[in-house]
Amino acid sequence: MHASDDLVPDDLWERVAPLLPPRPPRRHRYPGRLPADDRAALRGIVYVLGKSVSWRDVPAERTGCSGITAWRRLRDWTDAGVWPRLHELLLAELRAEGLLEMDDAAIDGSHVRALKGVHTGPSPVDRGRPGSKHHLIVDRHGTPLAVTLIGGNRHDVTQLLPLLDVIPPIRGLRGRPRRHPRRLFADRGYDYDKYRRILRRLGITPKFAHRGVAHGSGLGKTRRVVERTFAWLHQFKRLRIRYEIRADLHLGLLPLACSIICLRKLRTSF
């Protein structure tokens, strides 16, 4: 076992390994440098996710591969859709263990600074500096169900329906996979009659705070779980500031972080 398998423990690796695409065959018949081990590359990715160091500064002696190799695997595995499938797998395990309660869900957005790239815009909460926004929907206990990335100048309500659409079909129990909550809690930024009508057509009861009403909507207890999950998510330092120019790579790191949060919940249940 590698000295740094605390970065990629066995229970995480056992779930990731079957999802990885096969490596392309080697072009040369003659022996040369072997490609880095996939688990070592994942260590490098998790190291950057947690520490937010430059990819060039990833310590090869700790992870087992260079940071450039880890970045390339992140790119390839993101293109192959590994991270959303990992998240979906762990959500199904949580549901099978009775640890996922989707009747009530909460939604919110959180601004992060962004250096440049697609899905950035002048942030209204950071003096107009370039920013992005994470949008998150969680179950009753704060388990992340789905996450999206948009420009920091986009209104929260624009991501309400797209976020519901990217909730995966969550299996784990006999019968039809679960896609939508029965009740959705949100702050007054989502208070639009148009969206209330759409949610009701989907079989979802909107529980939104009303605009123009004094604070104290009574939704705080239910909504605080999404704020707590944002705190968990942003403990991964690479997600606090968006350094990746490619939006897809930053968006790839988000479901990986959500998967690690889900795995922690599974561990505490045993």
C-alpha positions as CSV (number, residue, x, y, z in Angstrom):
1,M,0.0,0.0,0.0
2,H,1.3,3.5,-0.9
3,A,2.2,5.7,2.0
4,S,-0.4,8.3,0.8
5,D,-3.4,6.0,0.4
6,D,-5.0,8.3,2.9
7,L,-5.7,10.5,-0.1
8,V,-7.4,7.6,-2.0
9,P,-8.5,5.0,0.6
10,D,-9.5,1.5,-0.5
11,D,-13.3,2.2,-0.3
12,L,-12.9,5.2,-2.7
13,W,-10.6,3.4,-5.1
14,E,-12.9,0.3,-5.2
15,R,-15.7,2.4,-6.5
16,V,-13.7,4.5,-8.9
17,A,-11.6,1.8,-10.6
18,P,-14.5,0.0,-12.5
19,L,-15.6,3.4,-13.9
20,L,-12.3,4.4,-15.5
21,P,-12.0,4.1,-19.3
22,P,-9.5,1.5,-20.6
23,R,-6.1,3.0,-21.4
24,P,-5.2,3.2,-25.1
25,P,-2.7,0.6,-26.3
26,R,0.9,1.6,-26.3
27,R,2.2,2.7,-29.7
28,H,5.7,1.3,-29.4
29,R,6.8,-2.4,-29.2
30,Y,9.9,-1.5,-27.3
31,P,10.0,-1.0,-23.5
32,G,10.0,2.5,-22.2
33,R,8.6,4.5,-19.3
34,L,5.3,2.9,-18.2
35,P,2.3,5.2,-17.8
36,A,1.5,6.3,-14.3
37,D,-0.7,4.1,-12.2
38,D,-4.4,5.2,-12.2
39,R,-4.6,5.2,-8.5
40,A,-1.5,7.4,-8.3
41,A,-3.1,9.8,-10.7
42,L,-6.3,9.9,-8.6
43,R,-4.1,10.7,-5.6
44,G,-2.7,13.7,-7.5
45,I,-6.2,14.9,-8.3
46,V,-7.5,14.5,-4.8
47,Y,-4.4,16.3,-3.5
48,V,-5.0,19.3,-5.7
49,L,-8.7,19.2,-4.8
50,G,-7.9,19.4,-1.1
51,K,-4.8,21.6,-1.1
52,S,-5.4,23.9,-4.1
53,V,-1.7,23.8,-5.1
54,S,-0.6,24.4,-8.7
55,W,-0.6,21.2,-10.7
56,R,3.1,21.6,-11.2
57,D,3.6,21.6,-7.4
58,V,2.0,18.2,-6.8
59,P,4.6,16.2,-4.8
60,A,5.3,13.1,-6.9
61,E,7.0,11.4,-3.9
62,R,3.7,11.6,-2.0
63,T,1.2,10.9,-4.8
64,G,3.2,8.6,-7.1
65,C,2.9,10.7,-10.2
66,S,3.5,14.2,-11.5
67,G,0.9,16.9,-11.4
68,I,0.8,17.2,-15.1
69,T,-0.1,13.5,-15.4
70,A,-2.8,14.0,-12.8
71,W,-4.2,16.9,-14.8
72,R,-4.3,14.9,-18.0
73,R,-6.1,12.0,-16.3
74,L,-8.6,14.6,-14.8
75,R,-9.2,15.8,-18.3
76,D,-9.6,12.3,-19.8
77,W,-11.8,11.0,-17.0
78,T,-13.9,14.2,-17.0
79,D,-14.5,13.7,-20.8
80,A,-15.4,10.1,-20.1
81,G,-18.1,11.1,-17.5
82,V,-16.4,9.3,-14.6
83,W,-17.3,11.7,-11.8
84,P,-21.1,12.0,-12.3
85,R,-21.3,8.2,-12.5
86,L,-19.3,7.9,-9.3
87,H,-21.7,10.3,-7.6
88,E,-24.7,8.5,-8.9
89,L,-23.3,5.2,-7.6
90,L,-22.8,6.5,-4.1
91,L,-26.2,8.1,-4.0
92,A,-27.7,4.7,-4.8
93,E,-25.7,3.1,-2.0
94,L,-27.0,5.8,0.5
95,R,-30.5,5.2,-0.6
96,A,-30.2,1.4,-0.2
97,E,-28.9,2.0,3.4
98,G,-31.9,4.3,4.2
99,L,-29.6,7.3,4.4
100,L,-31.1,9.4,1.6
101,E,-34.4,11.3,2.3
102,M,-35.5,13.0,-0.9
103,D,-39.0,14.0,0.1
104,D,-37.6,17.4,1.2
105,A,-34.8,19.0,-0.7
106,A,-33.2,22.5,-0.6
107,I,-31.5,24.5,-3.3
108,D,-29.2,27.5,-3.2
109,G,-26.3,29.2,-5.0
110,S,-22.8,30.3,-3.7
111,H,-20.4,32.7,-5.4
112,V,-16.7,31.9,-5.9
113,R,-14.0,34.0,-7.4
114,A,-12.9,32.9,-10.9
115,L,-9.7,34.0,-12.7
116,K,-11.1,33.5,-16.3
117,G,-12.8,31.1,-18.6
118,V,-16.3,30.1,-19.6
119,H,-19.1,30.5,-17.1
120,T,-17.7,33.6,-15.4
121,G,-19.2,37.0,-15.0
122,P,-19.0,40.2,-12.9
123,S,-19.9,39.1,-9.4
124,P,-22.5,41.3,-7.7
125,V,-21.1,40.3,-4.3
126,D,-17.4,40.9,-5.0
127,R,-17.2,44.5,-6.5
128,G,-17.8,43.2,-10.0
129,R,-14.7,41.0,-10.1
130,P,-14.9,37.9,-12.3
131,G,-16.8,35.1,-10.6
132,S,-18.7,31.9,-11.0
133,K,-21.5,30.4,-9.0
134,H,-22.0,26.9,-7.7
135,H,-25.6,25.8,-7.6
136,L,-26.4,22.9,-5.3
137,I,-29.5,20.8,-4.4
138,V,-29.4,18.6,-1.3
139,D,-31.7,16.1,0.5
140,R,-33.2,16.6,3.9
141,H,-29.8,15.7,5.6
142,G,-27.6,17.9,3.3
143,T,-26.5,15.1,1.0
144,P,-25.5,16.7,-2.3
145,L,-27.8,15.4,-5.1
146,A,-26.6,17.6,-8.0
147,V,-24.4,20.6,-8.6
148,T,-24.0,23.0,-11.5
149,L,-21.7,25.9,-12.5
150,I,-22.7,29.2,-14.0
151,G,-21.4,32.8,-14.3
152,G,-21.4,34.9,-11.2
153,N,-23.8,37.4,-12.8
154,R,-26.6,34.9,-13.5
155,H,-29.7,35.0,-11.4
156,D,-30.2,32.0,-9.0
157,V,-33.7,31.1,-10.5
158,T,-32.2,30.5,-13.9
159,Q,-30.6,27.3,-12.5
160,L,-33.7,25.9,-10.8
161,L,-34.9,23.7,-13.6
162,P,-31.4,22.8,-15.0
163,L,-30.4,21.7,-11.5
164,L,-33.5,19.5,-11.2
165,D,-32.8,18.0,-14.6
166,V,-29.2,16.9,-13.7
167,I,-30.3,15.0,-10.6
168,P,-29.4,11.4,-11.6
169,P,-31.9,8.5,-11.5
170,I,-31.1,7.3,-8.0
171,R,-31.5,3.6,-7.6
172,G,-30.8,1.5,-4.5
173,L,-34.3,0.3,-3.8
174,R,-36.7,-1.9,-5.8
175,G,-38.9,0.0,-8.2
176,R,-38.5,3.1,-10.3
177,P,-35.4,5.2,-9.6
178,R,-36.0,8.4,-7.7
179,R,-35.5,11.7,-9.6
180,H,-37.3,14.5,-7.9
181,P,-38.2,15.6,-4.3
182,R,-41.8,16.1,-3.2
183,R,-41.1,19.5,-1.6
184,L,-38.4,22.0,-2.6
185,F,-37.2,24.7,-0.2
186,A,-35.5,27.9,-1.4
187,D,-35.0,31.5,-0.4
188,R,-36.8,34.5,-1.8
189,G,-34.6,34.6,-4.9
190,Y,-36.6,31.8,-6.4
191,D,-40.0,33.4,-5.7
192,Y,-41.5,33.6,-9.1
193,D,-45.1,32.4,-9.9
194,K,-43.9,31.0,-13.3
195,Y,-41.5,28.5,-11.6
196,R,-44.0,27.6,-8.9
197,R,-46.4,26.5,-11.6
198,I,-43.7,24.5,-13.4
199,L,-42.7,22.7,-10.2
200,R,-46.3,21.8,-9.4
201,R,-46.7,20.3,-12.8
202,L,-43.6,18.2,-12.0
203,G,-45.3,17.0,-8.8
204,I,-43.0,19.1,-6.6
205,T,-44.5,21.5,-3.9
206,P,-42.5,24.7,-3.9
207,K,-41.7,26.0,-0.4
208,F,-40.1,29.3,-1.3
209,A,-39.7,32.4,0.9
210,H,-41.8,35.3,-0.4
211,R,-40.2,38.5,-1.7
212,G,-41.1,41.7,0.1
213,V,-41.9,39.8,3.3
214,A,-39.8,40.5,6.5
215,H,-37.2,37.9,7.3
216,G,-38.4,35.0,9.4
217,S,-40.1,32.9,6.8
218,G,-39.8,29.8,9.0
219,L,-37.8,27.9,6.3
220,G,-34.5,28.5,8.0
221,K,-34.3,25.1,9.7
222,T,-34.9,23.2,6.5
223,R,-32.8,25.5,4.3
224,R,-29.7,25.6,6.6
225,V,-28.7,22.1,5.4
226,V,-27.7,23.4,2.0
227,E,-25.6,26.1,3.6
228,R,-23.9,23.5,5.7
229,T,-23.2,21.4,2.6
230,F,-21.7,24.4,0.9
231,A,-19.3,24.6,3.9
232,W,-18.4,21.0,3.4
233,L,-17.9,21.5,-0.3
234,H,-15.7,24.5,0.1
235,Q,-13.5,22.7,2.6
236,F,-12.0,21.4,-0.6
237,K,-9.8,24.4,-1.2
238,R,-9.7,24.0,-5.0
239,L,-13.4,24.9,-5.1
240,R,-13.2,28.1,-3.2
241,I,-11.5,29.9,-6.1
242,R,-12.0,28.7,-9.6
243,Y,-8.5,28.4,-11.1
244,E,-9.4,26.1,-14.0
245,I,-9.9,28.0,-17.3
246,R,-11.8,25.1,-18.7
247,A,-15.2,25.1,-17.0
248,D,-15.6,21.3,-17.6
249,L,-12.6,20.6,-15.4
250,H,-13.9,22.7,-12.5
251,L,-17.3,21.1,-13.0
252,G,-15.6,17.7,-12.9
253,L,-14.1,18.4,-9.5
254,L,-17.5,19.4,-8.1
255,P,-19.1,15.9,-8.4
256,L,-15.8,14.3,-7.2
257,A,-16.1,16.4,-4.0
258,C,-19.8,15.6,-3.7
259,S,-18.8,11.9,-4.0
260,I,-16.3,12.1,-1.2
261,I,-18.9,13.8,1.0
262,C,-21.4,10.9,0.2
263,L,-18.7,8.3,1.0
264,R,-18.0,10.0,4.4
265,K,-21.7,9.7,5.2
266,L,-21.6,6.0,4.2
267,R,-18.6,5.4,6.5
268,T,-20.3,7.0,9.5
269,S,-23.3,4.6,9.1
270,F,-21.3,1.5,9.7
